[in-house]
Amino acid sequence: MPATPGHMASHTRATTRLLTILAAGIFYPALASLAFAEEPAPLELTVSPAAEPVPALRYHLLPPLEDRVPGNATPIYLRLVYEQGDEWRRLWREEPSRLLEMPFDEMPLDDAARLVEIFDTALEQMSAASRRSECDWQYVVENRDPLMVLLPDAQSMRNNSRLLAVAARYYIRTGNFPAALTTLGDGLALGEHVARAPFLVNQLVGVASDRIMLSEMDHLVELPDAPNLYWALAELPRPLISLRQGLASESQLLVMRFPELGDLSAPLDWSRLATKLRGWASEIARSENDTDALAALAKLQEIPKASLDRAREALPSMTEITPDTIADMGDAEVEVRYTVALHRETSAASRKWFYAPYSASVPDYVERTEALRRDTEERELYPLVSFLTPIRGNLPAAIASLDRLVARQQTIEALRMHAAATGQLPATLDDVKLVPVPLDPATGTPFRYTRDGDAAVLDVTYNFGMNEETLRLPVRIRLREQQ
């Protein structure tokens, strides 16, 4: 991951865990908790029955592809801040966060109205950006350390998402459904756009932005005349935010830092490359203040023969190079080729589980990632690959948690559609026949659903890395009495 303003966001285990939580900021506080001290209090929702809209795709939570206009959203987002004065920027940084910390019903409408008025042009510009077909952030990574790429714009986008959330909440509180829906869509588009950048930090900010918007959906559907958004939710991409670009970039960190490593068949100065790799390892260890790694690297005048012998023996199974060819290689070439191959292998071993269903990748996740960390440290010639391949213990949970929110909200809309047709909530989810009830993406099984008098309770099976309270579950749903 590249650096955020003021410090280097590098890749040791401790820093990666911290960055995963802090970069996402507004995720959820107990990602790795395995048990809860007490059951979370149910979220109480009172909703109106709502039939399927006509046409079915009358409403959208992201601008549909056919409505997007050619152009790049990035300069629109970036100009919002730099066209303004210091007081505007102070309000933009501080006021939305203050208002969002308040319970929904306690947010002062006068303060929110003032904020919407002050930032009306910015909100209009973000709405225009949401409809752009592209969002290219143009990070310069050529001929520089990819771990030192600063991302001040990522923090900027988090401020934008909070502003959009306050505006959406204001529109919901004042009963303006069309404006609220449009603003929530602008926020989801912002998350999608931020996530198109090549680094995992950007995708985490995109997830955080989308979580803010989806958290306001409960209040939106509580409006007495809220139309049914089942198909608008179904239209959202799955996963809502993908980590593919960031994971791909991290797998290429060595090549990004030293482009000549991209073609190992070309004539190369292996001794110079080996020296550069060790130098980079020392720079990373120094930035991490990893005294053990620094001491080991400082004493490393040459790779021990036993380590090089193990590397020579392992290379044929890690590459397509024959043992005879490897036997003729100099020590520096073996060092470089082995380090590149180990990074590729370790990155793939970590990355592959992001492409499996979350429910399938969770069992033994902690043990598996810890074993990968130990194996990498034991096999690397010096501390480098273990720096570049973070143990991403919470990232799969972040993505599954986001999709779980969408599925949970879509289930509520299915219940509202059923109630519009029958006059009541179903006894079981199997009784809902008008539309498919989504499964819980984190488990691959149905949400837990029970009836409790005139209310229905929707809940989830606990899963590693998931905090029920921050998923806004369980939720107790009642139908509004019709006038």
N, C-alpha and C positions, 0 to 999 in steps of 0.2 A: 504494500500500500504506500502511496506517496505521502509526503509530509503535509500536515495541516499547519496553519499559520503559527509561528512561534516555536515549533519543535519538530523533530523528525519522527514521523510515524513509522517505525521500523518493526522488525518481525520476530523478536524473541517471544517466548511463550507468554511471559507476564505482560509485555507491552501489547501484544496482539489481543489478549483477552480484554485489557483495559480499553484499547482502541475500539474493539467491537462494540463495547457497551457505550463508550463516550461518543463515538462518531454517530451512533444511532440516537444517542441522547434521549429522545422521547419514545424509545421502545417500551420496555417494561422492566421493572426493577429486579425481578428475581428469576432471571433466565434459567439458572441451573439448579434452582431449588427442587428437591426431590419430594418434599412434603409440605403441607400447609399447617400452620399452627391452629388455624380455625377455618371453618368453611366461609367462603366469601358471601357477603349479603347479596341476595338476588337483586338484579336490576329490574325495577318495576316499569312496565310499559303498558299504556292504554292506547289501543289502536282501533281504527275504524275498519270494518270490512271494505275491501277494495277489489273490484273485478279487474280482469285483464284489460289494459287500455286498448283503444282502437285508433289507429293500427297498433299492433303489438309492440312495435319498436318506436312508439311515439316519443319516448323519453330516452335520454342517453346520459351516461355518467362519464364518458369520454367522447370528445368529438368524433363522430363516425368518419371512417377513412374517406368516404365520398365528399365530406364537407370540409376536409382539410385543404388549405391553400399552400401553394409552393412557397418555400422560404425557410429561413433558419431562425428558430426561436431564441437562440442564445444571445445575440446582441440586444434583443428586446429586454430580456431579463436583466442583463448586466447594466444597461443604460438607466434602468429605474433608479438605481442608487446614486450613480455618479452624476446624474443631472440635478441632484437635490442638495440642499444646504445641511449644515450640521444639526440643526434642531429637527429637521425632517428625519434624518438618519437616526437620531437619538430615539425619537418616538417609534420609529420602525423597528429598532432593536429591542426596546424595552416594553412598550405599551401592550402589544398583542400577547406577550408572555404573561404579563400581569393579569389581563382579563381572562385568559384561558385557564389560569390556575383557580379561578373561582368556579363554584358549581354552576351548572347551566342556568338555573333559575335565578341566581344571585348576581349574574353579570349586569352591572349598571347599563341600562339601555342608552342613557344620555352619553356615557363615555364611549360606548360602541358606535353610536350614531356619529359622534364627533370624529372618531377614527376613520369611519367609512367615508366621511366627507373630506377629511384631509387627504386620504389616500385614494380618492376616487379615480384620478388619472392612472395611478399605478395599478389599480384593480382592472381598469379598462385595458391597460397594456398587457397585463398577464392573461386576460381573456383572449386578446388577439394572439398572444404567443401560443396559447393552448391549441390553436387551430393551425399552427404551422406544421408543415409536413416533416421538417427536419429539426434536429437540435444537435449541432456539431460544436463541441466545446474547444476544439483546436488546441489541446494541450501540446506543448513542445517537449518531446522526449528524446529527440535525436541528440546524440553526442553529449548526454548529460546523465547524471545519476537519477534513475527513475524514482528512487526513494526520497529524493530531495525536491520533487515537483510539488510546489505549494498549491493549496486548494482553497483560497479565500472565498471563491465563488460558491463552494459547497455550504459554508456557513451562511452566506448571503441567501441561498435558496431556502434554508431552514427558516430564516426570518420571513421570507415571502409566504411560506406555507402557513405559518402562524397567523399572519395578517389575513390570508384567505379564510382561515378557520374562524377568526373573529367575525369577519364579514358574513360568512355563512350562518354563524350562530345568531347574528343580529337579524338577518333576514328570516330565519326560522322563528325567532322570538316575536317578530312583528307579523308573522303569518304570510310572508311573501315567498310562496313555494317556488315559483319560476326563478326568482333571483337566487334563492338558496341552492337550488339544483344546479344552476349554471356555475355558481361559485364553487361548489363542491367538485364539479367536473373540471374547473380550471385548476383546482388543487391536485386532483388525481393526474391531470395532464402534466403538471409541474413535476410530480414525482416520477412519472414516466420519462420526462425529458432529462431530469437530473441523472437518472439511472443509465442514460445512453453514454455517459462518459466512461472512459476505459478503466476506471479504478474502483475497487470494492468500496472505498469510502463513499463514493458518489452513489453507488447502489444502496448503501445503508441509509444515506440521507433520503433517497427516493422512497425507501420502505417507511422511514419515519414520517415523511410527508403524507404518504397515503394513509398511514394509521391515524393521523390527526383527522383527516377528512372522513374516513369511515367511522370514526368515533362519533361524529356529528350526525350520522345517518339515523341513529335511534331517535333523536329529537325530530328529525325531518318527518319520519313516518308516523310520529305521534300527532302531527297536525290533523285536525278533524277531516279535512278534505284532501289529504295526501293521496295521490293516485298510486297505483300499484307499480312498483319498480322491479318486479321479478325479472323481466326480460332485459331491463337496463343493466342489472347486476350480472345476468347470464352473459351479456355481450362483452363484459370485461375480459381481458386476456388472462390466461392461467399459464404460469404464475403471473400475478399482477406485476411484480417486479422480478426480473431475471438477473441472476448473478453471473451469467455466462461470460459477459464481456470482461468483468473484473477478474474472474477466475482465469480466463484466457490470458489476460495481461500479466497476472502474477506468474503464470507458467513460463512467461517469456522474459522475466526480469534479467536473467543473465545476458540474453541477446540484446535486450534494450540497453543494458549498460555497456556491453562490448559487442557491437554489431558484427564484428568479424567472426564471432562464434556461431553465427547463423549459417555459415557454410564451412564445415570442418574438412571438406574435401579440397579446399583451396590451399595453396602454400601459405603457411602461417609461421610467425616467429613464436614458437611455443614457449621459449624461456621468458620472453617479454610478457606473453599472456599469463603465464603462471605467476609472475611477479605482480601483475596488475590484479589478478584474482585475490592474492594474499593481501595486497594493499587495500582492496575494497572490503575484505573481511575485517581488517583492522579498523577501517573507518566506521563500519557499522557497529562493531563491538565498542568502539570509543563513544559513539553517539548514544549507545545503550548503557554506557557505564558498566559494561560487563567485564569486571576485573579478571575473572577466571579466563575468559576467552582472550582478553588482551595479553595476559601473561603467557598463555599457551602460544599465541601467535608471535609474541616477541622472542620467544625461545626457538621458534621454528626456522632455523637456518636452512634446513633441507628436510624433505619428507623421509621419515624412517624407512629403511629398506623393507621391513616386514609389512608396512602399510602399503608401499608401492607394489609389493608382490601380491598382496590381496587384491589390489585394484586391477593389476594385470590379469589375474585369474578371473575376476568378475566381469571384465569388459566384454568378452565374447557373448555372454548371456544378456548383457545390457544394450549391446549394439549389434550391428551386422558385420563387424570386423572379425576376421579370422584370428585364431590364436597365433599363427605364424607371423602375421602382420604385426600384431601387438607385441610379440617377442622382440621385434626389430625396432620398436619405438624407443625414443629417448625418455628419460624420466619426466621431463617437463611436459611432453606430449601426453603421456599417460595421466599425469596429474590433471591437466586441463580436460581431456576427453572424459575421464572418470567423473570429475566434478560436474560437468555438463550432463552426463548420463544419469548421475544420481539425482540431480535436481529435477530432471525430466521424470524420472521414475517416482520420486517422492511426491512431486506435485500431482502426478496422475493418480497415485494411490489415495491422496487426500481429496482430490477433485471429483473422483468418480462417484462418490456417495451423494453428491449434489444432484446427480441425474437419476437417482433411485427415488421412489416414493418415500416421503418422510417416514411413514409408518414402517417401511422396510429398513430404513437406514438407522433408525433409533436404537434397536437392540444392540447392546454392547458398544454403544458409540463412544463413551468415555474411555473404556478399555482399549478400543481399537485405535483411537487417536493418540492415546498415551503410548501405546506400543509403537506406533509409527514414529513418534518423537524420539523414543529411546533408540529405535533401530537406525534412524537417520544420524543421530549423534554418534552412535557406535561405528557407523560405516564411513562417515565423511572423513576426509584427510585432515581437515582443520575446520573450525567453526565458520561455516558459510551457508551451506545448504539448509541447515536447521534454522538460520536466521531468515532465509528467503521463503521458507514454506511454513507459514503460521499454522498453529493448531486452531482451526476455526470452529470451536465447539458450539458456538451459539448461532452461527449464520444460518444453518438449515432451519433452526427453530424460528428465526426471524421471518423467513420466507413463508414457511408453513403457517405461522401465526397470522400473517396478512391474508393469505387465501382462506384461512379459517374464518376470519371476520366477514369476508365476502359471502361465503357459504352460509354462515349463520344468519346474515341479514337476508339472504335469498330465501332461506327457510321461513323466516318470519313473513316474507311477502307471499310465499306459498300458502301459509296459514290464513292470511288476510283474503287471498283469492278463494280459498275453500269456504271461509265464513261468508263471503259475498254470495256464494252459490247456495249454501245450506242454512245460513243464519246462525251458525255456531262453529266453535273450534272443533277440530276432529278429536276423536278418542285416541287415535294413534296416528303416527305419520303415514302408515300404510293406507289410511283412509283418504289421504289426499290423492285424488285421481286426475285433477285438471292439468297439473304440471308435475314433472319429476322433482322430488325433494332431494336436494344435493346431499351427498355424503360428507362427513367430516374429512377434509383433506389430510388432516394429520394422522388419522387412524384408518381411513378407508372404510369406516363403518358409519351407520347412521348416528346422528346426534341423539343423545338421550332425550326422551320426550315423555312427560307424564301429565296427567290431568290432576288438578288440585281444586276441587269445587268448580267455580265458574272460570278459573284461570288455567292456563297451560304453562308448564315449566320446561324450558329448553336448556339443556346442559351438555357438557362434554365429558368424555373419558379423559382423565388426566394423561398427559404425555410428557416425556422428558423435555425440559426447556420451556414448557408452557405454563403460564400463570393464569389461572381461571379468571381471577378478578380483573386483570388487565385485558382479557378477552371480552370483558363485559358479559360474563357468564357466571352463574346461571342467570337466566332472564325469565321473569314471570310476566306472562302476557294476558291481558284482559281485553275484551271487546268493549268498545265505547257504546253506551246505551244510545240507540238511535232515536232521534226526536220524531 
